[in-house]
Structure formats: C-alpha cells, structure tokens
Amino acid sequence: MKKANTTKFMYDIGALAIVRTESFNRASEIAEGCIAGGIPVMEMSFTLNNAGEIIQQLKEKHGVSLCVGAGTVLDSETARHAVLKGADFIISPNFDLGVAQVCNRYQIPYAPGCTSFTEAVEALSAGAAFIKAFPISDFYGNQLVKVLKTPVPDMPILASGGITLDNLDEWLKNGVDVCGFGSLLTKGTAKEIEHNAKKIAEIIKNYR
C-alpha cells in the first residue's frame, strides 16, 4: 500500500516545496520550516549531483515526519538511484516509460511532466499517480487544470509554476490536486518558510 498511502498523503497536504540546494544543512532548514508550517512534502531536484545523498540524509534526520522525493528525474537509472536513496516519490519534467516502470516496480508515486492531453493519458495508462502540468502551467495558468479535467475528471494534476498566495484559491477551484512552490517555501529563514507554509496550508484547508 506504499504507493497508495504516499499518493493520498501528498493529495491531503496539497502542496510541496521544490528545493534546489547542494547543502544538506540548508535542505534541512527548509524541511524544518515546511514541517512546522504544515507542508511536510519536499522535492529535491536532481539538477544537482548530490540530490540522492541529501534525500538519504533528510530521511535519516526527519524520518516519517517528512515526505521527500526526487525531482527532475529524466531516466530510469536516476529513478532507481533516487528510490534506493529513500525517495518517497518521483517527479519529472517529462514522461518516460522506463521511469514509470521503475516507480511501479518499487511502488513509488510518479508525476511526469506532460505538455499534451495525449501524453497525459499515456502517462496515466502507464501508472502515473499525478500528471505534472509543466511547463504549460506557466503559459496557460490555472485554466489549464479545468481543460485537462473536462474530458477526464479524475485526472490527478500536480501543477508548478505561476502559483502564488494570491491566486492559489483559483488553482484549487479549477481542480488542481497538488501545488508546487519554489521561493515561497525555499527562501528565507526556517521561520519565514514556516510562515508561508502556514498560509498555504490554511488556504488549502479552507477550500477543501
């Protein structure tokens, strides 16, 4: 039930931090702010070579209080490496069947980036837990979620790019399931991150 439980946990929280740092201390500081603010979900980007090691260290330090996954996973080799380091989920800017198969094999939620409806349906058929609206959410905004869900109402959407405290409620109204945040949940001190996380969590809770 690992995949199902993690997928539900991510949906229930409704947001995650998109983290890019080579410093474990900084990653842990971000994690502490997110956990305290009620958004205990983090994506560590594999644009950095030591992302796997940071994931492993975060899991060792924070345990079950933090759900931490791997982002920018382009291929099955990186996916398996991330899983072996303890990643709870895999997020990609692209859809790759090999990554989908690794995630299914290890029962890890997979959220591939899809730029067309056909690609999104193919990803769902391959077992994707969420469809990441990327990078098209930057161009089409929150209306994109409604467009994707009109023909497939149960398509689970993870959107990142262009989501702010001021427009989060519009994304939620249009049906987004999980929202990714960069600077709001990664910049500043742990206290400042906690403050922003609490605001995000409150908006999501009030809507749902």
C-alpha positions in Angstrom: 0.0 0.0 0.0 3.1 2.3 0.0 2.2 4.0 -3.3 -1.4 4.5 -2.4 -0.6 5.8 1.0 2.0 8.3 -0.3 -0.2 9.4 -3.1 -3.0 10.1 -0.6 -0.7 11.9 1.8 0.5 14.2 -1.0 -3.0 15.0 -2.0 -4.1 15.6 1.6 -1.3 18.1 2.1 -2.0 19.6 -1.3 1.4 21.3 -1.7 5.1 20.7 -1.8 8.4 22.6 -1.8 10.6 22.5 -4.9 14.1 22.5 -3.5 17.4 23.1 -5.3 20.4 23.2 -3.0 23.6 21.3 -2.7 23.8 21.9 1.1 22.2 19.4 3.4 22.1 22.0 6.2 20.0 24.3 4.0 17.8 21.5 2.8 17.2 20.5 6.5 16.4 24.1 7.4 13.8 24.3 4.6 12.4 20.9 5.8 12.0 22.2 9.3 10.2 25.3 8.2 7.9 23.2 5.9 7.1 20.6 8.6 6.4 23.3 11.2 4.1 25.1 8.8 2.1 22.0 7.8 3.6 21.3 4.4 5.9 18.4 5.1 6.5 17.5 1.5 9.7 18.3 -0.4 11.0 17.6 -3.9 14.8 17.5 -4.2 15.9 18.4 -7.7 18.3 16.1 -9.5 19.7 19.0 -11.4 22.2 18.8 -8.5 24.6 15.8 -8.4 24.2 15.1 -4.6 20.4 15.2 -4.5 20.3 11.5 -3.7 22.6 11.9 -0.8 20.6 14.8 0.6 17.4 12.8 0.3 19.0 10.0 2.3 20.2 12.4 5.0 16.8 14.1 5.2 15.1 10.7 5.7 17.6 9.7 8.4 17.1 13.0 10.2 13.4 13.7 9.9 12.0 10.1 9.4 8.3 9.8 8.8 7.7 13.5 9.6 8.9 14.4 6.1 7.8 13.1 2.8 10.7 13.8 0.5 11.0 12.8 -3.2 13.2 13.3 -6.2 12.6 15.9 -8.9 13.9 16.4 -12.4 14.2 12.7 -12.9 14.8 12.2 -16.6 15.6 8.5 -16.9 15.1 5.1 -15.2 18.7 5.0 -14.0 18.2 8.2 -12.0 14.8 7.0 -10.8 16.2 3.7 -9.3 19.1 5.6 -7.7 16.6 8.0 -6.1 14.5 5.2 -4.8 17.4 3.4 -3.3 18.4 6.6 -1.5 14.9 6.6 0.0 12.9 8.9 -2.2 9.2 8.7 -1.4 8.1 9.9 -4.9 9.4 10.8 -8.3 8.7 13.9 -10.3 9.9 14.6 -13.8 9.6 17.4 -16.4 8.9 14.7 -19.0 7.1 11.4 -19.4 9.4 8.4 -19.6 8.0 4.8 -19.8 11.2 3.4 -18.1 10.8 5.7 -15.1 7.1 4.7 -14.9 8.1 1.1 -14.8 10.8 1.6 -12.1 8.2 3.5 -10.0 5.6 0.9 -10.4 8.1 -1.8 -9.5 9.1 -0.1 -6.3 5.6 1.2 -5.6 6.6 4.9 -5.7 4.2 7.6 -7.0 5.3 9.1 -10.3 4.4 12.5 -11.6 5.6 13.0 -15.1 5.5 16.4 -16.9 3.1 16.3 -19.8 2.6 19.0 -22.4 -0.3 17.4 -24.3 -3.5 15.6 -23.4 -2.4 12.6 -25.4 0.8 12.4 -23.4 -1.1 12.8 -20.1 -3.5 9.9 -20.9 -0.5 7.7 -21.9 1.2 8.5 -18.6 -1.9 7.6 -16.7 -2.1 4.4 -18.6 1.5 3.7 -17.5 0.6 4.1 -13.9 1.4 7.8 -13.1 0.0 8.9 -9.8 -0.2 12.6 -10.9 0.1 14.4 -14.1 2.5 17.3 -13.8 1.3 20.3 -15.8 4.7 21.5 -16.7 5.9 23.7 -18.3 2.5 24.5 -19.8 1.1 25.8 -16.4 3.4 28.8 -16.8 1.8 29.7 -20.1 -1.8 28.8 -19.6 -2.3 29.4 -15.9 -5.0 27.9 -13.7 -7.5 27.4 -16.6 -5.3 24.6 -17.8 -6.4 22.3 -14.9 -10.1 22.7 -15.9 -9.2 22.0 -19.5 -7.4 18.8 -18.7 -10.1 17.6 -16.3 -13.1 18.3 -18.6 -12.6 15.0 -20.6 -11.0 13.1 -17.7 -12.5 14.5 -14.5 -10.4 12.2 -12.3 -7.1 13.1 -13.8 -4.8 13.9 -10.8 -3.0 17.2 -11.5 0.2 18.4 -9.9 1.0 22.0 -11.1 4.1 24.0 -10.5 4.9 27.4 -12.0 2.9 30.6 -11.6 1.1 29.6 -8.3 1.1 32.3 -5.6 -0.7 33.1 -2.3 -2.9 35.5 -4.3 -4.0 33.0 -6.9 -3.8 29.7 -5.1 -7.6 29.6 -4.5 -8.2 29.9 -8.2 -6.0 26.9 -8.9 -7.9 24.9 -6.3 -11.3 25.9 -7.7 -10.2 24.7 -11.1 -9.3 21.3 -9.7 -5.5 21.2 -9.1 -4.7 18.4 -6.6 -1.1 19.3 -5.6 0.6 22.6 -6.0 4.4 23.0 -6.2 6.1 26.1 -4.7 9.6 27.4 -5.2 10.6 30.6 -3.5 7.7 30.7 -1.1 8.8 27.5 0.6 12.6 27.7 0.0 13.7 31.2 0.5 14.5 32.9 3.8 14.8 31.5 7.3 13.0 28.4 8.6 10.6 30.8 10.4 9.8 32.7 7.2 9.3 29.4 5.4 7.1 28.2 8.2 5.0 31.4 8.0 4.5 31.0 4.2 3.7 27.3 4.6 1.0 28.0 7.2 -0.6 30.5 4.8 -0.6 27.9 2.0 -1.9 25.2 4.3 -4.7 27.4 5.6 -5.9 28.3 2.1 -5.9 24.6 1.0 -7.7 23.6 4.2 -10.3 26.4 3.9 -11.1 25.4 0.3 -11.4 21.7 0.9 
